[in-house]
Amino acid sequence: MIVDCAVYDSGLRREGVVGLGEAMEVAGASDGGFVWIGVHEPDPHEFDELAREFKLHPLAVEDAVVAHQRPKLEVYGDSLFMVLKTARYVDPVEVVEIGEVMVFVGANFVVSVRHGTGGALSTVRQDLESDPERLALGPKAVLHAIADRVVDQYGEVARELDRDVSDVEAEVFSDDRRNHARNIYKLKREVLEFRRAVVPLAEPLETLAAGRVPLVGEDARAYFRDVHDHCLREAEHIAGIDGLLTDALNVNLSNVGVRQNEDMRKMSAGAAIIAVPTAIAGIYGMNFRHMPELDSRFGYPLTLVVIVLICLGLYRAFKKRGWL
């Protein structure tokens, strides 16, 4: 369950392996120390020990174990609980994979809980450990680094979706007569799920940026403002992608209607042309006794010429009007 457990003092990671039982004791022994525990898809019974050790709120613990939560920020006494949705673009199948990261933050501890295959925090930890000055800010620096990495991933996914939208637009405006509604709807569905992950996160980040959370001091507000601005840009970007897909779907439906009308016009024009020889042949096939043309030497070739001329005239007329 526990991916990594480390104690940080003045921006530096202490050497050695720290057990869960002594993590808080070691972190509390120093004024600038804190412990960061990373957890992946915890079992409820295993997580209970961690919750008791750090006195985590039962409601937040339930959210962290069950997952499938909306992005949010909640303050429980002297600690806070934040839910973030991670996003990862899976190129071979062209889908957006959504995961979750829950972060418990206290004065001297951080517990990060991850669900899903995306959103691994090992690189976040490595980046922070390579920047002791930033890590010395404490648990709020970890919270900012996690939020910043999650929002950066939103940008990467949005760029991949831009390429998919460009491909869809090229298909819709090509000479391909297939109906592309299925592909457009599938992509629109992926964008909708992605949008549900990004847009709600703006409010918690705005709360952190505004300094309305005691654990986030004045020295960290600027960092969260930057992440909040980035999140808003990505939300606008996604809204633009969704709008383009809606337009592409409407154009595709219009193209389908236009093609159907073109097909109907061609069928009608063809039926009108075929009706001419059918009608003339029907008249002379009635075998009436008194039909002067039947006794004429030029009756048969003249009838054929008349049929051909009328059909050619109709063909030219329909061609000129764009029906053929």
ROVO-902359 format. One record per residue (C-alpha): residue number from 1; chain; z, y, x. Coordinates in nm, 4 decimals, m for minus. Each point is the difference from the previous one (the first is absolute). Example, Ala and Ser with C-alpha at 12.3 -4.5 7.8 and 13.67 -1.06 7.14 Angstrom:
2
+--------+------+----------+----------+----------+
| torkol | rose |        Z |        Y |        X |
+--------+------+----------+----------+----------+
|      1 |    A |   0.7800 |  m0.4500 |   1.2300 |
|      2 |    A |  m0.0660 |   0.3440 |   0.1370 |
+--------+------+----------+----------+----------+
//
This chain:
324
+--------+------+----------+----------+----------+
| torkol | rose |        Z |        Y |        X |
+--------+------+----------+----------+----------+
|      1 |    A |   0.0000 |   0.0000 |   0.0000 |
|      2 |    A |   0.0997 |   0.2488 |   0.2741 |
|      3 |    A |  m0.3008 |   0.0952 |   0.2121 |
|      4 |    A |   0.1855 |   0.2274 |   0.2426 |
|      5 |    A |   0.3488 |   0.1424 |   0.0385 |
|      6 |    A |   0.0667 |   0.2693 |   0.2575 |
|      7 |    A |   0.2612 |   0.2638 |   0.0826 |
|      8 |    A |  m0.1166 |   0.3413 |   0.1223 |
|      9 |    A |   0.2193 |   0.2422 |   0.1886 |
|     10 |    A |  m0.1238 |   0.3507 |   0.0867 |
|     11 |    A |  m0.3596 |  m0.1041 |  m0.0556 |
|     12 |    A |   0.0145 |  m0.3161 |   0.2104 |
|     13 |    A |   0.0145 |  m0.3618 |  m0.1088 |
|     14 |    A |   0.2976 |  m0.1934 |   0.1222 |
|     15 |    A |  m0.0776 |  m0.3157 |   0.1886 |
|     16 |    A |   0.1015 |  m0.3399 |  m0.1230 |
|     17 |    A |  m0.0016 |  m0.1754 |  m0.3329 |
|     18 |    A |   0.2160 |   0.1510 |  m0.2732 |
|     19 |    A |   0.1157 |  m0.2210 |  m0.2857 |
|     20 |    A |   0.0257 |   0.1213 |  m0.3545 |
|     21 |    A |   0.3766 |  m0.0205 |  m0.0057 |
|     22 |    A |   0.0450 |   0.2321 |   0.2976 |
|     23 |    A |  m0.2947 |   0.2310 |  m0.0668 |
|     24 |    A |   0.1949 |   0.2630 |  m0.1914 |
|     25 |    A |   0.2953 |  m0.0198 |   0.2348 |
|     26 |    A |  m0.2199 |   0.0569 |   0.3033 |
|     27 |    A |  m0.1884 |   0.2845 |  m0.1659 |
|     28 |    A |   0.3152 |   0.1729 |  m0.1153 |
|     29 |    A |   0.1562 |  m0.0092 |   0.3436 |
|     30 |    A |  m0.2256 |   0.2856 |   0.1139 |
|     31 |    A |  m0.0489 |   0.3420 |  m0.1552 |
|     32 |    A |  m0.3771 |  m0.0105 |   0.0429 |
|     33 |    A |  m0.0471 |  m0.3692 |  m0.0665 |
|     34 |    A |  m0.1542 |  m0.1805 |  m0.2933 |
|     35 |    A |  m0.1303 |  m0.3450 |  m0.0831 |
|     36 |    A |  m0.3465 |  m0.0808 |  m0.1344 |
|     37 |    A |  m0.0519 |  m0.3363 |  m0.1649 |
|     38 |    A |  m0.3470 |  m0.1102 |  m0.1082 |
|     39 |    A |  m0.0238 |  m0.2599 |  m0.2765 |
|     40 |    A |  m0.3055 |  m0.1786 |  m0.1423 |
|     41 |    A |   0.0004 |  m0.1375 |  m0.3563 |
|     42 |    A |   0.3735 |  m0.0761 |  m0.0109 |
|     43 |    A |   0.1590 |  m0.2819 |  m0.1950 |
|     44 |    A |   0.2520 |   0.1386 |  m0.2563 |
|     45 |    A |   0.2900 |  m0.2076 |   0.1363 |
|     46 |    A |  m0.0771 |   0.0861 |   0.3620 |
|     47 |    A |  m0.0335 |   0.3684 |  m0.0814 |
|     48 |    A |   0.3422 |   0.0075 |  m0.1699 |
|     49 |    A |   0.1717 |  m0.0233 |   0.3382 |
|     50 |    A |  m0.2035 |   0.2920 |   0.1281 |
|     51 |    A |   0.0762 |   0.2014 |  m0.3148 |
|     52 |    A |   0.3756 |  m0.0604 |   0.0359 |
|     53 |    A |  m0.0035 |   0.0907 |   0.3673 |
|     54 |    A |  m0.1661 |   0.3379 |  m0.0611 |
|     55 |    A |   0.1467 |   0.0592 |  m0.3494 |
|     56 |    A |  m0.3445 |   0.0327 |  m0.1583 |
|     57 |    A |  m0.0136 |   0.0925 |  m0.3693 |
|     58 |    A |  m0.0559 |  m0.3062 |  m0.2255 |
|     59 |    A |  m0.2859 |   0.1645 |  m0.1920 |
|     60 |    A |  m0.1824 |   0.0855 |   0.3215 |
|     61 |    A |   0.0638 |  m0.3510 |   0.1339 |
|     62 |    A |  m0.1548 |  m0.1494 |  m0.3126 |
|     63 |    A |  m0.3074 |   0.2213 |   0.0389 |
|     64 |    A |  m0.0336 |  m0.0968 |   0.3660 |
|     65 |    A |   0.0172 |  m0.3725 |  m0.0691 |
|     66 |    A |  m0.2136 |  m0.0149 |  m0.3153 |
|     67 |    A |  m0.2566 |   0.2577 |   0.1221 |
|     68 |    A |  m0.2900 |   0.1219 |  m0.2193 |
|     69 |    A |   0.1559 |   0.3444 |  m0.0223 |
|     70 |    A |  m0.1583 |   0.3387 |  m0.0475 |
|     71 |    A |   0.0225 |   0.2378 |   0.3012 |
|     72 |    A |   0.3258 |   0.1893 |  m0.0397 |
|     73 |    A |   0.2991 |   0.1545 |   0.1751 |
|     74 |    A |   0.3577 |  m0.0552 |  m0.1153 |
|     75 |    A |   0.3258 |   0.1287 |   0.1463 |
|     76 |    A |   0.3110 |  m0.2174 |  m0.0254 |
|     77 |    A |   0.3019 |   0.1865 |   0.1328 |
|     78 |    A |  m0.0409 |   0.0467 |   0.3740 |
|     79 |    A |  m0.3132 |  m0.2153 |   0.0258 |
|     80 |    A |  m0.3519 |   0.0075 |  m0.1400 |
|     81 |    A |  m0.2531 |  m0.2586 |  m0.1104 |
|     82 |    A |  m0.3751 |   0.0590 |   0.0194 |
|     83 |    A |  m0.2868 |  m0.2162 |  m0.1227 |
|     84 |    A |  m0.3472 |   0.0369 |   0.1523 |
|     85 |    A |  m0.3179 |  m0.1894 |  m0.0824 |
|     86 |    A |  m0.2013 |  m0.1173 |   0.2984 |
|     87 |    A |  m0.3779 |  m0.0406 |  m0.0155 |
|     88 |    A |  m0.2407 |  m0.2029 |   0.2099 |
|     89 |    A |  m0.3759 |  m0.0351 |  m0.0406 |
|     90 |    A |  m0.1176 |  m0.3601 |   0.0299 |
|     91 |    A |  m0.3592 |   0.0354 |   0.1152 |
|     92 |    A |  m0.1459 |  m0.3502 |  m0.0580 |
|     93 |    A |   0.0871 |   0.0037 |  m0.3714 |
|     94 |    A |  m0.0063 |   0.3802 |  m0.0423 |
|     95 |    A |   0.3389 |   0.0302 |  m0.1711 |
|     96 |    A |   0.3041 |   0.2215 |   0.0510 |
|     97 |    A |   0.3123 |  m0.2047 |   0.0644 |
|     98 |    A |   0.3170 |   0.1731 |  m0.1193 |
|     99 |    A |   0.3416 |  m0.0790 |   0.1462 |
|    100 |    A |   0.3407 |   0.1655 |  m0.0040 |
|    101 |    A |   0.2527 |   0.1406 |   0.2414 |
|    102 |    A |   0.3533 |   0.0809 |  m0.1141 |
|    103 |    A |   0.2197 |   0.2049 |   0.2301 |
|    104 |    A |   0.3786 |   0.0340 |  m0.0183 |
|    105 |    A |   0.1248 |   0.2924 |   0.2068 |
|    106 |    A |   0.3596 |   0.0865 |   0.0784 |
|    107 |    A |   0.1750 |   0.2185 |   0.2545 |
|    108 |    A |  m0.0139 |  m0.2728 |   0.2645 |
|    109 |    A |  m0.2313 |  m0.2699 |  m0.1313 |
|    110 |    A |  m0.3542 |  m0.0704 |  m0.1189 |
|    111 |    A |  m0.0952 |  m0.3154 |  m0.1880 |
|    112 |    A |  m0.3742 |  m0.0376 |  m0.0574 |
|    113 |    A |  m0.1156 |  m0.2702 |  m0.2405 |
|    114 |    A |  m0.3671 |  m0.0965 |  m0.0022 |
|    115 |    A |  m0.1954 |  m0.1961 |  m0.2603 |
|    116 |    A |  m0.3596 |  m0.1136 |   0.0479 |
|    117 |    A |  m0.2122 |  m0.0687 |   0.3038 |
|    118 |    A |  m0.0929 |   0.3640 |   0.0631 |
|    119 |    A |   0.2173 |   0.2836 |   0.1212 |
|    120 |    A |   0.1581 |  m0.1681 |   0.3035 |
|    121 |    A |   0.2535 |   0.2365 |   0.1597 |
|    122 |    A |   0.0068 |  m0.1470 |   0.3496 |
|    123 |    A |  m0.2421 |   0.2637 |   0.1295 |
|    124 |    A |   0.2090 |   0.2744 |  m0.1637 |
|    125 |    A |   0.3039 |  m0.1256 |   0.1841 |
|    126 |    A |  m0.1906 |  m0.0153 |   0.3284 |
|    127 |    A |  m0.1316 |   0.3540 |  m0.0398 |
|    128 |    A |   0.3483 |   0.1346 |  m0.0714 |
|    129 |    A |   0.1535 |  m0.1878 |   0.2912 |
|    130 |    A |  m0.2586 |   0.1609 |   0.2284 |
|    131 |    A |   0.1125 |   0.3456 |  m0.1217 |
|    132 |    A |   0.3796 |   0.0211 |   0.0619 |
|    133 |    A |   0.0179 |   0.3696 |  m0.0858 |
|    134 |    A |  m0.1332 |  m0.0653 |  m0.3468 |
|    135 |    A |   0.2053 |  m0.3170 |  m0.0458 |
|    136 |    A |   0.3139 |   0.1952 |   0.0917 |
|    137 |    A |  m0.0273 |   0.1777 |  m0.3371 |
|    138 |    A |   0.1419 |  m0.3178 |  m0.1520 |
|    139 |    A |  m0.0810 |  m0.1926 |  m0.3188 |
|    140 |    A |  m0.1991 |   0.2880 |  m0.1498 |
|    141 |    A |  m0.2461 |  m0.0320 |   0.2897 |
|    142 |    A |  m0.0529 |  m0.3643 |  m0.0923 |
|    143 |    A |  m0.0540 |   0.0900 |  m0.3657 |
|    144 |    A |  m0.2547 |   0.2647 |   0.0975 |
|    145 |    A |  m0.1829 |  m0.2366 |   0.2366 |
|    146 |    A |  m0.0293 |  m0.2668 |  m0.2703 |
|    147 |    A |  m0.1216 |   0.2490 |  m0.2621 |
|    148 |    A |  m0.2454 |   0.1523 |   0.2480 |
|    149 |    A |  m0.1471 |  m0.3400 |   0.0903 |
|    150 |    A |  m0.0340 |  m0.1014 |  m0.3657 |
|    151 |    A |  m0.1836 |   0.3227 |  m0.0872 |
|    152 |    A |  m0.2240 |  m0.0337 |   0.3077 |
|    153 |    A |  m0.1019 |  m0.3422 |  m0.1304 |
|    154 |    A |  m0.0957 |   0.1659 |  m0.3287 |
|    155 |    A |  m0.2528 |   0.2067 |   0.1918 |
|    156 |    A |  m0.1483 |  m0.3083 |   0.1662 |
|    157 |    A |  m0.0383 |  m0.1760 |  m0.3362 |
|    158 |    A |  m0.1530 |   0.3095 |  m0.1603 |
|    159 |    A |  m0.2662 |   0.0177 |   0.2730 |
|    160 |    A |  m0.0937 |  m0.3638 |  m0.0617 |
|    161 |    A |  m0.0243 |   0.0688 |  m0.3728 |
|    162 |    A |  m0.2287 |   0.2952 |   0.0780 |
|    163 |    A |  m0.2407 |  m0.2436 |   0.1665 |
|    164 |    A |   0.0128 |  m0.2291 |  m0.3021 |
|    165 |    A |  m0.0741 |   0.2919 |  m0.2320 |
|    166 |    A |  m0.2966 |   0.1004 |   0.2171 |
|    167 |    A |  m0.1345 |  m0.3562 |  m0.0261 |
|    168 |    A |   0.0425 |   0.0051 |  m0.3781 |
|    169 |    A |  m0.1799 |   0.3352 |  m0.0273 |
|    170 |    A |  m0.2877 |  m0.1318 |   0.2109 |
|    171 |    A |  m0.0315 |  m0.3018 |  m0.2309 |
|    172 |    A |   0.0178 |   0.2069 |  m0.3187 |
|    173 |    A |  m0.2685 |   0.2449 |   0.1133 |
|    174 |    A |  m0.2278 |  m0.2652 |   0.1487 |
|    175 |    A |  m0.2955 |  m0.1692 |  m0.1677 |
|    176 |    A |   0.2098 |  m0.3100 |  m0.0545 |
|    177 |    A |  m0.0088 |  m0.0738 |  m0.3736 |
|    178 |    A |   0.3238 |  m0.2006 |  m0.0046 |
|    179 |    A |   0.3055 |   0.1170 |  m0.1924 |
|    180 |    A |   0.2661 |   0.1019 |   0.2550 |
|    181 |    A |   0.2785 |   0.0587 |  m0.2538 |
|    182 |    A |   0.1979 |  m0.3062 |   0.1142 |
|    183 |    A |   0.0163 |   0.1156 |   0.3637 |
|    184 |    A |   0.0855 |   0.3558 |  m0.0997 |
|    185 |    A |   0.2767 |  m0.1107 |  m0.2345 |
|    186 |    A |   0.1469 |  m0.2322 |   0.2659 |
|    187 |    A |   0.0107 |   0.2850 |   0.2516 |
|    188 |    A |   0.1400 |   0.2381 |  m0.2601 |
|    189 |    A |   0.2788 |  m0.2499 |  m0.0670 |
|    190 |    A |   0.0884 |  m0.0090 |   0.3703 |
|    191 |    A |   0.0085 |   0.3799 |   0.0090 |
|    192 |    A |   0.2301 |   0.0070 |  m0.3036 |
|    193 |    A |   0.2511 |  m0.2349 |   0.1658 |
|    194 |    A |  m0.0199 |   0.2052 |   0.3197 |
|    195 |    A |   0.0522 |   0.3218 |  m0.1944 |
|    196 |    A |   0.3154 |  m0.1417 |  m0.1589 |
|    197 |    A |   0.1390 |  m0.0499 |   0.3487 |
|    198 |    A |  m0.0853 |   0.3433 |   0.1372 |
|    199 |    A |   0.0493 |   0.2567 |  m0.2765 |
|    200 |    A |   0.3638 |  m0.0802 |  m0.0952 |
|    201 |    A |   0.1080 |   0.0227 |   0.3658 |
|    202 |    A |  m0.0679 |   0.3737 |   0.0083 |
|    203 |    A |   0.3113 |   0.0830 |  m0.2051 |
|    204 |    A |   0.2536 |  m0.1823 |   0.2257 |
|    205 |    A |  m0.1604 |   0.1513 |   0.3084 |
|    206 |    A |   0.0177 |   0.3456 |  m0.1570 |
|    207 |    A |   0.3720 |  m0.0560 |  m0.0639 |
|    208 |    A |   0.0556 |  m0.0906 |   0.3648 |
|    209 |    A |  m0.2125 |   0.2917 |   0.1208 |
|    210 |    A |   0.1934 |   0.2453 |  m0.2168 |
|    211 |    A |   0.3301 |  m0.1025 |   0.1578 |
|    212 |    A |   0.1598 |  m0.1121 |  m0.3252 |
|    213 |    A |   0.1324 |  m0.3181 |   0.1644 |
|    214 |    A |   0.3162 |   0.0437 |   0.2124 |
|    215 |    A |  m0.1008 |  m0.2656 |   0.2543 |
|    216 |    A |  m0.3175 |   0.1933 |   0.0874 |
|    217 |    A |   0.0983 |   0.3103 |   0.1890 |
|    218 |    A |  m0.1903 |   0.3171 |   0.0758 |
|    219 |    A |  m0.1333 |  m0.1471 |   0.3247 |
|    220 |    A |  m0.1875 |  m0.2753 |  m0.1885 |
|    221 |    A |  m0.1361 |   0.1994 |  m0.2951 |
|    222 |    A |  m0.3112 |   0.1131 |   0.1888 |
|    223 |    A |  m0.0905 |  m0.3600 |   0.0788 |
|    224 |    A |   0.0265 |  m0.1048 |  m0.3642 |
|    225 |    A |  m0.1985 |   0.3072 |  m0.1087 |
|    226 |    A |  m0.2847 |  m0.1180 |   0.2204 |
|    227 |    A |   0.0105 |  m0.3506 |  m0.1525 |
|    228 |    A |   0.0185 |   0.1499 |  m0.3498 |
|    229 |    A |  m0.3094 |   0.2156 |   0.0644 |
|    230 |    A |  m0.1841 |  m0.3030 |   0.1363 |
|    231 |    A |   0.0955 |  m0.2023 |  m0.3075 |
|    232 |    A |  m0.1296 |   0.2742 |  m0.2317 |
|    233 |    A |  m0.3309 |   0.0095 |   0.1892 |
|    234 |    A |  m0.0403 |  m0.3749 |  m0.0353 |
|    235 |    A |   0.0854 |   0.0196 |  m0.3714 |
|    236 |    A |  m0.2743 |   0.2612 |  m0.0459 |
|    237 |    A |  m0.2358 |  m0.2142 |   0.2076 |
|    238 |    A |   0.0639 |  m0.3015 |  m0.2228 |
|    239 |    A |  m0.0495 |   0.2098 |  m0.3122 |
|    240 |    A |  m0.3381 |   0.1031 |   0.1391 |
|    241 |    A |  m0.0933 |  m0.3625 |   0.0693 |
|    242 |    A |   0.0985 |  m0.0960 |  m0.3543 |
|    243 |    A |  m0.2100 |   0.2866 |  m0.1385 |
|    244 |    A |  m0.3036 |  m0.1113 |   0.2018 |
|    245 |    A |   0.0376 |  m0.3548 |  m0.1295 |
|    246 |    A |   0.0195 |   0.1266 |  m0.3571 |
|    247 |    A |  m0.3193 |   0.1996 |   0.0542 |
|    248 |    A |  m0.1674 |  m0.3022 |   0.1618 |
|    249 |    A |   0.0973 |  m0.2175 |  m0.2973 |
|    250 |    A |  m0.1425 |   0.2554 |  m0.2442 |
|    251 |    A |  m0.3224 |   0.0283 |   0.1999 |
|    252 |    A |  m0.0279 |  m0.3783 |   0.0139 |
|    253 |    A |   0.0390 |  m0.0245 |  m0.3781 |
|    254 |    A |  m0.2576 |   0.2751 |  m0.0440 |
|    255 |    A |  m0.2403 |  m0.1842 |   0.2302 |
|    256 |    A |   0.0479 |  m0.3176 |  m0.2005 |
|    257 |    A |  m0.0809 |   0.1914 |  m0.3206 |
|    258 |    A |  m0.3045 |   0.1638 |   0.1581 |
|    259 |    A |  m0.1287 |  m0.3345 |   0.1268 |
|    260 |    A |   0.0467 |  m0.1554 |  m0.3413 |
|    261 |    A |  m0.1924 |   0.2879 |  m0.1577 |
|    262 |    A |  m0.2750 |  m0.0397 |   0.2588 |
|    263 |    A |  m0.0199 |  m0.3708 |  m0.0737 |
|    264 |    A |  m0.0159 |   0.0673 |  m0.3739 |
|    265 |    A |  m0.2796 |   0.2558 |   0.0497 |
|    266 |    A |  m0.1983 |  m0.2429 |   0.2130 |
|    267 |    A |   0.0458 |  m0.2754 |  m0.2561 |
|    268 |    A |  m0.1028 |   0.2350 |  m0.2827 |
|    269 |    A |  m0.3062 |   0.1206 |   0.1909 |
|    270 |    A |  m0.1034 |  m0.3555 |   0.0797 |
|    271 |    A |   0.0468 |  m0.1040 |  m0.3622 |
|    272 |    A |  m0.2136 |   0.2955 |  m0.1174 |
|    273 |    A |  m0.2817 |  m0.0913 |   0.2385 |
|    274 |    A |   0.0102 |  m0.3676 |  m0.0953 |
|    275 |    A |   0.0000 |   0.0927 |  m0.3696 |
|    276 |    A |  m0.3573 |   0.1388 |   0.0260 |
|    277 |    A |  m0.1849 |  m0.3242 |   0.0872 |
|    278 |    A |   0.2395 |  m0.1895 |  m0.2254 |
|    279 |    A |  m0.0878 |   0.2190 |  m0.3007 |
|    280 |    A |  m0.3765 |  m0.0040 |   0.0613 |
|    281 |    A |  m0.0011 |  m0.3740 |   0.0619 |
|    282 |    A |   0.2027 |  m0.0450 |  m0.3161 |
|    283 |    A |  m0.2484 |   0.1965 |  m0.2075 |
|    284 |    A |  m0.3022 |  m0.1952 |   0.1207 |
|    285 |    A |   0.1873 |  m0.3235 |  m0.0245 |
|    286 |    A |   0.0368 |   0.0230 |  m0.3769 |
|    287 |    A |  m0.3442 |  m0.1636 |  m0.0539 |
|    288 |    A |  m0.1127 |   0.2121 |  m0.2934 |
|    289 |    A |  m0.3555 |  m0.0696 |  m0.1157 |
|    290 |    A |  m0.1193 |   0.3617 |  m0.0032 |
|    291 |    A |   0.0759 |   0.1406 |   0.3481 |
|    292 |    A |  m0.3183 |   0.1735 |   0.1322 |
|    293 |    A |   0.1260 |   0.0021 |   0.3598 |
|    294 |    A |  m0.0084 |  m0.3782 |   0.0083 |
|    295 |    A |  m0.3775 |   0.0009 |  m0.0398 |
|    296 |    A |  m0.0532 |   0.2653 |   0.2660 |
|    297 |    A |  m0.1415 |  m0.1115 |   0.3346 |
|    298 |    A |   0.2281 |   0.2475 |   0.1810 |
|    299 |    A |   0.3089 |  m0.0532 |  m0.2198 |
|    300 |    A |   0.1955 |  m0.2162 |   0.2458 |
|    301 |    A |  m0.0569 |   0.2038 |   0.3197 |
|    302 |    A |   0.0473 |   0.3247 |  m0.1920 |
|    303 |    A |   0.3343 |  m0.1186 |  m0.1328 |
|    304 |    A |   0.1128 |  m0.0918 |   0.3496 |
|    305 |    A |  m0.1043 |   0.3388 |   0.1344 |
|    306 |    A |   0.1880 |   0.1765 |  m0.2812 |
|    307 |    A |   0.3125 |  m0.2067 |   0.0712 |
|    308 |    A |  m0.0156 |   0.0745 |   0.3737 |
|    309 |    A |  m0.0584 |   0.3734 |  m0.0524 |
|    310 |    A |   0.2885 |   0.0346 |  m0.2462 |
|    311 |    A |   0.2347 |  m0.1982 |   0.2268 |
|    312 |    A |  m0.0997 |   0.2085 |   0.3025 |
|    313 |    A |   0.0530 |   0.3193 |  m0.1987 |
|    314 |    A |   0.3468 |  m0.1121 |  m0.1066 |
|    315 |    A |   0.0829 |  m0.1082 |   0.3558 |
|    316 |    A |  m0.0961 |   0.3406 |   0.1421 |
|    317 |    A |   0.1945 |   0.1804 |  m0.2719 |
|    318 |    A |   0.3171 |  m0.2051 |   0.0612 |
|    319 |    A |  m0.0402 |   0.0296 |   0.3782 |
|    320 |    A |  m0.0311 |   0.3777 |  m0.0251 |
|    321 |    A |   0.3226 |   0.0210 |  m0.1997 |
|    322 |    A |   0.1837 |  m0.2268 |   0.2426 |
|    323 |    A |   0.0391 |  m0.2949 |  m0.2319 |
|    324 |    A |  m0.1824 |  m0.2328 |   0.2391 |
+--------+------+----------+----------+----------+
//
